[in-house]
Amino acid sequence: MPSGTYLFTKNFLWGCATAAHQVEGRNENNTWFAWEQEDGRILEGAHSGLACDWWGGRWREDFDRAQAASQNAHRLSIEWSRIQPAPDRWDEDALDRYREMLIGLHERKMTPMVTLHHFSEPLWVAEKGGWENEAIIELFAAFVMKSVEALMPYCSLWVTINEPNVYAFHAYIEGVFPPGKKDPKLALQVLAHMVRAHARAYHIIHDLQPEARVGCAINYRGFKPAGWFPADRWVAKAYSRLFNDTFPRALHSGLFDSIIKKHTIPGAAGTLDFLGLNYFTCEQVRFSPLAMGAFFGRRSFPQDALLSETGMIAHHPFGIIDCVRWGSQFGVPMIITENGVDDQEDDLRPQYILEHLHDLWRVIQNYYPVQGYFHWTLVDNFEWERGWTQHFGLWGLDLETQARLRRPSASMYADICRTNGISSDVVEEYAPQSLPKLFP
Ligand code: BGC
């Protein structure tokens, strides 16, 4: 068996991604907190509670872990409801706390990437109609202005909105995120407002910080036709157009084209300095005339797919190549802003990471400009409507004691970050089943 190392490009960013509500704990003034109080909204009636206790200061020990594991970057999000707890009130202490975190990253020689919106809004924003009401665009703009002004000495890499496509889909079509509606028309309205909010944020950040790099993080999902029927092909294409394309295309060309609705959004064209790609899995889609509320499609995984512990993710590493090729149409550098798998026992994760990174390496060899990889995630966290049932961390978390439990993947990923590559030794040690594929 040949041996060697697949080396990544110089200055490649290696890190993990986290989101405020999922790790901070005691976030009690946002839409997710309210959602957690309603019966039946979160699996097993769970609450985010103390989460990973970052607000209590445990970000320090987690950043230490990441640094000791050779990570040179970290993606985190800031919580709007902490910074602006009421329409007429800014909390300077909260901003100080985020400042400290960003300085903490610099002290550990890690590049920060900050996400300004990751699925949660202040309750007072929700009371005004949240993303359904176009007034949110100016509210968000004020929050961005205040936060970026405060944090720009410590950050120049910004993600405006995390996964607007997932947000619109989960909150307004599937109804599993707050406000729990099932109204495709509203979903498109929300998405269009998010395009406008992104564009406003992009220009505000560049006015404040000309050297900033601003992007969004899109969840790319590969949709393949389930069969050979033309209707399956049509529906798979329509899914991809709607879910994957609508948002970034609007930021690229200024045209919001959701098949059903087409209009130009002034100021949106050319508002991406980089594209953040969150890639987890691919699905197949079958046409179904009965699935009216789901745009006539039924989604599933292929029968022979290797599934994650809770069945939410099918192991399909080649999808990351599709994802990067797809992302290249927007003509800007790309960063993998999330990729990972739920796996408490760490059975699949080493293979998942290695095979995805190997395919990422392959696509980079074909001159696709990918500048970094952020693993989802550092420590097990509050997984939204799935509560604490999913374990995406390189480290596990004992919720009772807040102890962190190192999984083998943490050491494996550390080796990859340290050497800036995937060596045959690492594959042999952590996922020997991948050797024939990676080092044939
Ligand atoms: C989201 C994360 C989430 C992860 C795993 C991504 O879509 O950005 O917040 O925890 O998926 O479900």
Residues whose N, C-alpha, C, O or C-beta is under 5 A from the ligand:
A	BS01	BGC	A19 E383
